């Protein structure tokens, strides 16, 4: 190596690291609440909202912490101890963004509660559009063997097969906790008890959509929006239709040993939970303090008068419950945020309970 190159190397090594990233350079912010959204439409405020905008505007999250290693910067109210971010759509972006945030030395997340709040598809057998669903289980819908439906054996209900198995839903299920997560039941029960009577928005457009779900078993779809509990199938592929919905129900039941009921379909939560598991292992976060709230912007099954392909095309034009589902996420989720902040001296060191 020449003297010039040695000199250049030494000069590069002597460049100071920005203080925000320097270990011990500043005291990290003690974070009480992390609000996680999955997408934003345009700007973070002042235009058509995505999942972050209502939180940012209504909670005054006006301080920006650049987070170049993730999909989106962190916005915060440092005095309140509340931060929020957007992971980006899909499990890969979610995992990368949560890992980047969880590893950032500017934030002390060791006692933080996490509220992952966003829209989703909902099973018309369980609930309806505009509803809010607290997630009890997250099941990964991507990691599997797959055979095209046109080539599966005639006695198979699906071409999706668990790794390590020869046929769909072959017992026993693989003992692999990287594909299924049960959220803390105590925290979940508290959140549900606190919010279950929340009045949610309903519109004529939503009522018209609900009335078209006339198949037997879709009675829940025709009801008014409400708060409930159910499992989330997390898969990056946006799927739709009655046959895939049947697979989702069976897949959730298989991976939860029959303990969970499929309710919502989304694209990120398995990636988020995987990163939070690793961060918990590293002592950066407490995975027992995680809540996931999914609200129904659309159904996972077509109505009685359309095919799956026709309904998917209509969904691409926009969801009738899009804005009400964003409002539902804030109306329900913010009750949890407010309660945790109001009694932080207690909840900092111990989890809330529905028996309080």
C-alpha positions in Angstrom: 0.0 0.0 0.0 1.4 3.4 -0.9 1.9 6.2 1.6 -0.9 8.2 -0.1 -3.3 5.4 0.4 -2.2 4.9 4.0 -2.7 8.6 4.6 -6.2 8.5 3.0 -7.2 5.4 5.1 -6.1 7.1 8.3 -7.9 10.3 7.4 -11.1 8.3 6.7 -10.8 6.5 10.1 -10.4 9.8 11.8 -13.7 11.2 10.5 -16.0 11.7 13.4 -19.3 9.7 13.5 -22.4 11.8 13.9 -23.3 12.1 17.5 -26.8 10.6 17.0 -25.2 7.3 16.1 -22.3 7.4 18.5 -22.6 5.0 21.5 -22.7 7.0 24.7 -22.5 10.4 22.9 -26.0 11.3 24.0 -28.5 9.8 26.4 -31.1 7.8 24.3 -34.7 8.9 24.4 -36.7 6.8 26.8 -39.6 5.6 24.6 -42.9 4.7 26.0 -44.9 4.0 22.9 -43.9 2.9 19.3 -46.6 3.3 16.7 -45.9 1.2 13.6 -47.7 1.9 10.3 -47.1 0.0 7.1 -47.7 2.6 4.3 -48.3 6.3 3.6 -49.9 7.5 0.4 -48.0 10.8 -0.1 -46.8 13.3 2.4 -47.0 12.5 6.1 -49.6 15.2 6.6 -52.0 17.5 4.6 -53.1 15.1 1.8 -54.9 11.8 1.4 -53.9 9.9 4.5 -52.2 6.5 4.7 -51.7 4.6 8.0 -49.3 7.1 9.6 -50.9 10.5 8.9 -53.7 10.5 11.5 -51.3 9.5 14.3 -48.7 12.1 13.3 -51.2 15.0 13.0 -53.4 14.2 16.0 -50.6 13.3 18.4 -48.3 16.1 17.3 -45.4 13.9 16.2 -43.5 16.8 14.7 -39.9 16.0 15.6 -38.2 14.0 12.8 -35.3 11.6 13.4 -33.8 10.5 10.1 -33.6 6.8 9.7 -31.8 6.1 6.4 -31.4 2.4 7.1 -35.2 1.9 7.1 -38.1 2.7 4.8 -39.2 5.9 6.6 -37.9 8.3 9.1 -39.1 8.3 12.7 -41.5 11.0 13.8 -41.8 11.7 17.5 -43.1 13.7 20.4 -39.9 13.4 22.6 -41.6 15.0 25.6 -44.4 12.4 25.6 -42.0 9.6 24.8 -44.0 8.6 21.7 -42.4 7.7 18.3 -43.9 6.4 15.0 -42.6 5.1 11.7 -43.7 3.4 8.5 -42.2 0.0 7.6 -43.1 -0.1 3.9 -45.3 -2.8 2.5 -44.4 -6.5 2.6 -42.6 -8.7 5.1 -39.1 -8.0 3.9 -39.4 -4.2 4.3 -41.2 -4.6 7.6 -38.5 -6.8 9.0 -35.7 -4.5 7.8 -37.3 -1.4 9.0 -38.1 -2.7 12.5 -34.6 -4.1 12.9 -33.2 -0.7 11.9 -35.4 1.1 14.4 -34.9 -1.4 17.2 -31.1 -1.2 16.8 -30.8 2.6 16.8 -28.9 3.8 19.8 -30.9 7.1 19.9 -33.9 5.3 21.3 -34.2 3.3 24.6 -36.9 0.8 23.7 -36.4 -1.5 26.6 -39.8 -0.6 28.3 -41.6 0.6 25.2 -45.0 -0.7 24.2 -45.5 -1.4 20.5 -48.8 -0.7 18.6 -48.7 -2.0 15.1 -51.8 -0.5 13.5 -53.0 -0.8 9.9 -55.7 -1.8 7.5 -56.3 -5.3 6.3 -58.7 -7.7 4.5 -61.2 -9.4 6.7 -63.0 -12.7 6.5 -66.7 -12.2 6.0 -67.4 -15.2 8.3 -65.8 -13.4 11.2 -66.4 -9.6 10.9 -67.1 -6.8 8.5 -65.4 -3.8 6.9 -64.8 -0.9 9.2 -64.2 -3.3 12.1 -61.2 -3.4 14.3 -59.5 -6.7 15.1 -57.0 -7.1 17.9 -54.6 -9.8 16.8 -54.0 -12.8 19.0 -51.9 -14.9 16.6 -49.8 -14.1 13.6 -49.1 -16.9 11.1 -46.7 -16.6 8.2 -48.3 -17.5 4.9 -45.2 -17.3 2.7 -42.8 -20.0 4.0 -44.1 -23.2 2.3 -43.8 -25.6 -0.6 -46.2 -24.7 -3.4 -47.7 -26.6 -6.4 -49.8 -24.8 -9.0 -53.5 -25.5 -8.4 -53.8 -27.0 -11.9 -51.4 -29.8 -10.9 -52.4 -30.7 -7.4 -53.8 -34.2 -6.6 -57.6 -34.3 -6.8 -58.0 -35.0 -3.1 -56.0 -32.0 -2.0 -57.7 -28.8 -0.9 -54.7 -26.6 -1.7 -51.3 -26.7 -3.4 -49.6 -25.2 -0.3 -47.6 -27.7 1.8 -45.7 -27.0 5.1 -41.9 -27.4 4.9 -41.0 -30.8 6.1 -44.3 -32.4 5.1 -45.5 -34.3 2.1 -49.2 -33.2 1.9 -51.2 -30.2 3.0 -51.8 -29.9 6.7 -50.0 -33.1 7.5 -49.7 -33.7 11.3 -47.9 -33.0 13.4 -47.2 -29.4 12.3 -43.4 -28.6 12.2 -42.1 -27.3 15.5 -40.9 -24.0 14.0 -41.7 -20.8 16.0 -40.4 -18.6 13.2 -43.7 -19.1 11.4 -46.2 -18.5 14.2 -46.4 -16.1 17.0 -49.0 -15.8 19.8 -49.1 -12.3 21.2 -49.2 -11.7 25.0 -52.7 -12.8 26.1 -52.7 -10.6 29.2 -51.9 -7.4 27.2 -54.3 -8.4 24.5 -57.2 -9.0 26.9 -56.6 -5.6 28.5 -56.6 -3.8 25.2 -59.8 -5.5 24.0 -61.6 -4.9 27.3 -60.6 -1.2 27.1 -61.8 -0.8 23.6 -64.5 -3.3 22.8 -67.4 -0.9 23.1 -65.9 1.7 20.7 -68.4 3.2 18.3 -66.9 2.9 14.8 -67.8 4.8 11.6 -70.3 3.3 9.2 -71.3 4.7 5.8 -73.9 4.1 3.1 -71.2 2.8 0.8 -70.1 0.2 3.5 -73.7 -0.8 4.1 -74.3 -1.3 0.4 -71.2 -3.5 0.2 -72.1 -5.6 3.2 -75.6 -6.3 1.8 -74.1 -8.1 -1.1 -72.6 -10.8 1.1 -75.5 -13.2 1.0 -73.9 -16.6 1.2 -74.6 -18.8 4.2 -71.8 -18.2 6.8 -71.4 -14.6 5.9 -73.8 -13.2 8.5 -70.9 -11.4 10.2 -70.2 -9.4 7.1 -73.7 -7.9 7.1 -73.4 -6.6 10.7 -72.2 -3.2 11.8 -68.5 -2.5 12.4 -67.3 -3.6 15.9 -64.1 -4.5 17.8 -63.2 -8.1 18.0 -60.2 -10.5 18.4 -58.8 -12.8 15.7 -55.7 -14.2 14.0 -53.7 -12.5 11.2 -52.3 -14.3 8.2 -49.2 -12.5 7.1 -48.2 -13.0 3.4 -46.5 -10.7 1.0 -48.6 -11.9 -1.9 -52.0 -10.1 -2.1 -54.4 -13.0 -2.3 -58.2 -13.0 -2.8 -61.1 -15.3 -3.2 -63.2 -18.0 -1.5 -60.8 -20.9 -2.1 -57.7 -19.1 -0.8 -59.8 -17.9 2.1 -60.6 -21.5 3.0 -56.8 -22.2 2.8 -56.2 -19.3 5.1 -58.6 -20.6 7.7 -57.1 -24.1 7.6 -53.5 -22.7 7.6 -54.2 -20.6 10.7 -55.8 -23.5 12.5 -52.9 -25.9 11.5 -50.1 -23.6 12.7 -51.9 -22.7 16.0 -52.9 -26.3 16.8 -56.5 -25.3 16.5 -56.3 -22.4 19.0 -56.7 -19.5 16.5 -59.4 -18.3 14.1 -58.4 -16.5 10.9 -59.8 -13.0 10.8 -57.5 -10.6 8.9 -55.1 -10.8 6.0 -52.1 -8.4 5.8 -48.6 -8.3 4.3 -46.1 -7.3 7.1 -46.8 -8.7 10.5 -44.7 -11.8 10.4 -41.7 -9.7 9.3 -42.3 -7.3 12.1 -42.7 -10.1 14.7 -39.6 -11.9 13.5 -37.5 -8.7 14.0 -39.1 -8.0 17.4 -38.2 -11.6 18.5 -34.6 -11.0 17.6 -34.5 -7.6 19.2 -36.0 -9.1 22.4 -33.3 -11.7 22.4 -30.7 -8.9 22.1 -32.3 -7.1 25.1 -33.4 -4.1 22.9 -37.2 -4.6 23.2 -39.7 -6.5 25.3 -41.7 -8.7 22.9 -44.4 -9.2 25.6 -45.3 -5.5 25.1 -46.5 -5.8 21.5 -50.1 -5.2 20.2 -51.3 -5.6 16.6 -54.5 -3.9 15.5 -55.8 -4.5 12.1 -58.9 -2.8 10.7 -61.1 -4.0 7.8 -60.7 -2.0 4.6 -62.0 -4.8 2.4 -63.1 -8.4 2.4 -60.9 -11.4 1.6 -63.8 -13.0 -0.3 -65.8 -11.8 -3.2 -69.5 -10.9 -2.7 -72.2 -13.2 -3.9 -72.7 -11.5 -7.3 -69.0 -11.3 -8.5 -66.2 -13.7 -9.2 -62.9 -13.4 -7.3 -61.2 -11.9 -10.4 -64.0 -9.3 -10.8 -63.9 -8.3 -7.2 -60.1 -8.0 -7.1 -60.3 -5.6 -10.0 -62.9 -3.5 -8.2 -60.8 -3.5 -5.1 -57.9 -2.1 -7.1 -60.1 0.9 -7.9 -60.4 1.7 -4.1 -62.0 0.4 -0.9 -65.3 1.7 0.3 -64.1 1.4 3.8 -60.6 2.8 3.3 -61.0 6.0 5.3 -63.3 4.5 7.9 -60.8 1.8 8.5 -58.0 4.3 9.1 -60.3 6.2 11.5 -61.1 2.9 13.3 -57.4 2.2 13.8 -56.9 5.6 15.4 -60.2 5.5 17.4 -59.4 2.1 18.9 -55.6 2.3 19.1 -55.4 5.7 20.6 -57.4 4.6 23.7 -54.6 2.2 24.4 -52.0 4.9 23.8 -53.8 7.3 26.1 -54.3 4.8 28.9 -50.6 3.7 28.9 -49.3 7.3 28.9 -51.8 8.4 31.6 -50.7 5.7 34.0 -47.1 5.4 32.9 -45.7 5.2 36.4 -47.4 1.9 36.8 -47.2 0.5 33.3 -43.5 1.3 32.9 -42.6 -1.7 35.1 -45.7 -3.9 34.9 -48.1 -4.9 32.2 -51.7 -3.8 32.4 -54.4 -6.4 33.0 -58.0 -6.7 32.1 -58.8 -7.5 35.7 -57.7 -4.0 36.9 
